[in-house]
């Protein structure tokens, strides 16, 4: 029974043809050669070119091209040109693989080389320069603000009701406090280099103003200057704020090399109530700026 099931039914065993040793053939012959015939032919010494349909000149043979003959007898170079697409690429073709690149590099490009870090000494130099520029800008802004306020601020005016006089202070001058024992009721100074004081005086007739001023200047020269040599620089009558008066200026010199020369001016003005006003100015050391500021303050009194 087993032989019956294992027996081949179709085709009959007697009609089977033995397999050919020359390989499968096609209706148009073997690839790359002339059509096959039923009778075998002698092998040719060199490959034969296929016959062209027109009577033209056979192309020159190239040994390199003959060695690279393709599947159907066409040279490889011609096959490469024939394989090129006739239409432009639409970007649908699979990209060619890139060598030595991870998948992320194909999408986000290859990693770039990081920039070279700035040297530490250059960073310190830049930070120091920036701090210096900021400090200079802040200091400049403060100085400009202070100067602007000093220029825009109104000058200080001292009203001495006891002495019966008012006077305006020059720039950089400040009002001070005097001791009661001196008899002066108001004082203004520019540091320790210049000072002006005011107080009320006794009744003095206009003809006696000069003699009263000489007595006052001698007294204050002995009390305040203590000069080895006292020279009179100015002695004249003046009118200040519509009030008649007299002024006297002296310069004290010293024989020692420590003390510099000193300047003093005494001005005596009459008052409408019959009294007088004494203005005393001192400058040590004697400087042209200090003299000018003392005289400007006295001539502007009212």
C-alpha positions in Angstrom: 0.0 0.0 0.0 2.8 2.3 0.7 4.2 1.9 -2.8 0.8 2.9 -4.3 0.7 6.2 -2.3 4.3 6.9 -3.1 4.1 6.3 -6.8 4.2 9.4 -9.0 1.1 9.9 -11.1 2.1 12.8 -13.5 4.0 13.0 -15.6 4.8 9.5 -16.4 8.2 8.4 -15.4 9.2 7.3 -19.0 8.7 10.8 -20.4 11.1 12.7 -18.1 14.0 14.4 -19.8 17.4 14.4 -18.2 18.7 17.8 -17.0 21.0 19.6 -19.3 24.6 20.3 -18.3 24.8 23.5 -20.3 22.3 25.3 -18.0 18.8 26.8 -18.8 18.4 28.6 -22.1 16.3 31.4 -23.2 14.3 31.8 -26.4 16.7 34.4 -27.6 19.9 32.5 -26.7 22.4 32.7 -24.0 23.0 36.1 -22.4 25.9 38.1 -23.9 26.4 35.8 -27.0 24.8 34.8 -30.3 21.6 32.7 -30.5 22.0 29.1 -29.6 21.7 26.5 -32.3 20.9 22.9 -32.1 24.4 21.9 -33.2 27.3 22.8 -31.0 29.9 25.1 -32.6 33.6 25.3 -32.0 34.7 27.8 -29.3 35.8 31.1 -30.7 39.2 32.6 -29.9 37.7 36.0 -28.9 34.2 37.2 -28.0 32.0 38.2 -30.9 30.2 41.6 -31.0 26.5 41.4 -31.8 25.6 42.1 -35.4 24.1 45.6 -35.9 21.0 46.0 -38.1 22.8 48.6 -40.3 25.9 48.2 -42.4 28.2 50.5 -40.4 31.8 50.5 -39.2 32.4 48.3 -36.3 33.4 50.2 -33.2 37.0 49.9 -32.0 37.4 47.2 -29.5 38.7 48.1 -26.0 40.2 45.3 -23.9 39.1 47.0 -20.6 35.5 47.3 -21.8 35.5 43.7 -23.1 36.6 42.6 -19.7 33.7 44.6 -18.1 31.0 43.2 -20.4 27.6 43.2 -18.6 24.9 40.7 -18.4 23.6 41.3 -21.9 26.8 42.3 -23.6 26.8 46.0 -23.0 29.8 47.7 -21.4 29.5 48.7 -17.8 30.1 52.4 -18.6 27.1 52.4 -20.9 25.0 50.6 -18.3 25.9 53.3 -15.7 24.7 56.1 -18.1 21.5 54.2 -18.8 20.8 53.7 -15.1 20.7 57.4 -14.4 17.2 58.7 -13.7 15.6 60.7 -16.5 13.7 63.0 -14.1 15.2 65.2 -11.3 15.2 63.8 -7.8 12.2 64.6 -5.6 14.0 63.8 -2.4 12.1 60.5 -1.9 15.2 58.3 -2.4 16.8 56.9 0.6 19.9 58.9 1.6 23.3 57.4 1.2 24.7 56.2 4.4 27.3 58.4 6.0 30.5 57.0 7.3 31.4 57.1 11.0 28.3 59.2 11.9 25.6 58.3 14.5 21.9 58.5 13.5 21.5 61.8 15.4 24.3 63.4 13.3 22.4 62.6 10.1 19.5 64.5 11.4 21.0 67.3 13.5 24.3 67.6 11.6 27.7 66.6 12.9 28.8 68.0 16.3 30.7 71.2 16.0 34.0 71.8 17.8 33.4 73.8 21.0 35.0 77.4 21.0 38.3 77.8 22.7 37.8 79.1 26.2 39.1 82.6 27.1 42.4 82.6 29.0 42.1 83.3 32.8 44.5 86.3 32.7 42.4 87.9 29.9 39.2 87.4 31.9 40.8 89.0 35.0 42.1 91.9 32.9 38.6 92.5 31.4 36.9 92.3 34.8 39.4 94.7 36.3 39.1 97.2 33.4 35.3 97.0 33.6 35.4 97.6 37.4 37.7 100.6 36.9 35.5 102.1 34.2 32.4 101.7 36.4 34.2 103.3 39.4 35.4 106.2 37.3 31.8 106.7 36.0 30.3 106.7 39.5 32.9 109.1 40.9 32.5 111.4 37.9 28.7 111.4 38.4 29.0 112.2 42.1 31.5 115.1 41.4 29.3 116.6 38.7 26.2 116.3 40.9 28.0 118.0 43.8 29.4 120.8 41.6 26.0 121.3 40.0 24.3 121.6 43.4 27.0 124.0 44.6 26.6 126.2 41.6 22.8 126.1 41.6 22.4 126.6 45.4 21.8 130.2 46.4 24.6 132.0 48.3 24.4 132.1 52.1 23.4 135.5 53.6 24.1 136.2 57.2 21.8 138.6 59.0 23.4 140.0 62.1 20.7 142.1 63.8 22.8 143.0 66.8 25.5 144.5 64.6 22.9 145.9 62.3 24.4 144.5 59.1 23.8 141.7 56.5 26.5 140.3 54.2 26.6 137.5 51.6 29.2 134.8 51.8 31.5 134.0 48.9 31.7 130.4 47.5 33.3 127.9 49.9 32.6 130.1 52.9 30.5 128.9 55.9 28.9 130.6 58.8 30.6 129.9 62.1 30.0 130.4 65.9 32.0 132.9 67.8 32.8 133.0 71.5 30.8 135.6 73.5 33.9 137.0 75.2 35.2 138.4 71.9 32.2 140.8 71.5 31.6 139.7 67.9 28.1 138.5 67.2 28.6 136.8 63.7 31.4 135.1 61.9 32.1 133.5 58.5 35.2 131.6 57.4 36.8 129.6 54.6 38.5 126.9 56.5 41.4 128.2 58.6 42.8 130.6 55.9 40.2 133.5 55.9 37.8 134.9 58.5 35.3 137.8 58.7 33.6 138.9 62.0 31.1 141.6 62.8 30.0 143.4 65.9 28.3 146.6 67.0 30.4 149.6 68.0 30.0 152.9 69.8 28.5 156.0 68.4 31.1 157.7 66.1 30.7 161.0 64.3 31.7 160.9 60.6 34.7 163.3 61.1 36.1 160.9 63.7 35.8 157.7 61.7 39.4 157.6 60.6 40.9 158.0 64.1 38.5 155.4 65.4 39.6 152.9 62.7 43.3 153.5 63.4 42.7 152.7 67.1 40.8 149.5 66.3 43.5 148.3 63.8 46.3 148.9 66.3 44.4 147.0 69.0 43.6 144.0 66.8 47.1 143.9 65.4 48.5 143.5 68.9 45.9 140.9 69.9 45.7 138.8 66.8 48.7 139.4 64.6 51.7 139.8 66.9 53.8 140.8 63.9 57.5 141.8 64.1 56.8 144.2 61.3 53.4 145.7 60.5 52.9 147.6 57.2 49.8 149.7 56.3 48.5 148.8 52.9 45.3 150.8 52.7 43.7 153.7 54.6 40.7 155.5 53.0 37.1 156.5 53.4 34.4 154.3 51.9 30.6 154.2 51.5 29.0 150.8 51.8 25.3 150.3 51.3 24.7 154.0 51.4 26.5 154.2 54.8 29.6 156.3 55.2 32.6 154.7 56.8 36.4 154.2 56.8 38.7 151.2 56.2 42.3 150.3 57.0 44.4 147.3 55.9 47.7 146.1 57.3 50.2 143.3 56.6 52.2 141.7 59.4 55.5 140.0 58.8 57.5 137.7 61.0 61.3 137.2 61.4 61.0 133.5 62.0 60.8 131.0 59.1 57.7 129.3 60.5 55.0 132.0 60.4 54.0 133.4 57.0 52.8 136.9 56.5 49.2 137.7 57.6 46.6 140.2 56.3 44.1 142.2 58.3 41.4 144.7 57.3 39.2 146.8 59.7 36.1 148.7 58.3 33.9 151.0 60.5 30.4 151.9 59.2 27.9 154.3 60.7 24.3 153.3 61.5 21.1 155.2 61.1 20.4 154.9 64.8 23.6 156.7 65.7 25.7 153.6 66.4 28.4 151.9 64.3 29.3 148.5 62.8 32.7 147.0 63.0 33.8 144.5 60.3 37.1 142.6 60.9 38.8 140.4 58.3 41.8 138.2 58.7 43.8 136.1 56.3 46.7 133.8 57.3 48.7 133.2 55.2 48.3 136.3 53.1 47.1 135.3 49.6 45.5 137.5 46.8 42.4 135.2 46.7 41.8 135.6 50.5 42.2 139.4 50.2 39.8 139.6 47.3 37.1 137.5 49.1 37.4 139.5 52.3 37.1 142.8 50.5 34.2 141.6 48.4 32.3 140.5 51.4 32.8 143.9 53.2 31.9 146.0 50.1 28.7 144.0 49.7 27.5 144.5 53.3 24.2 146.3 53.8 
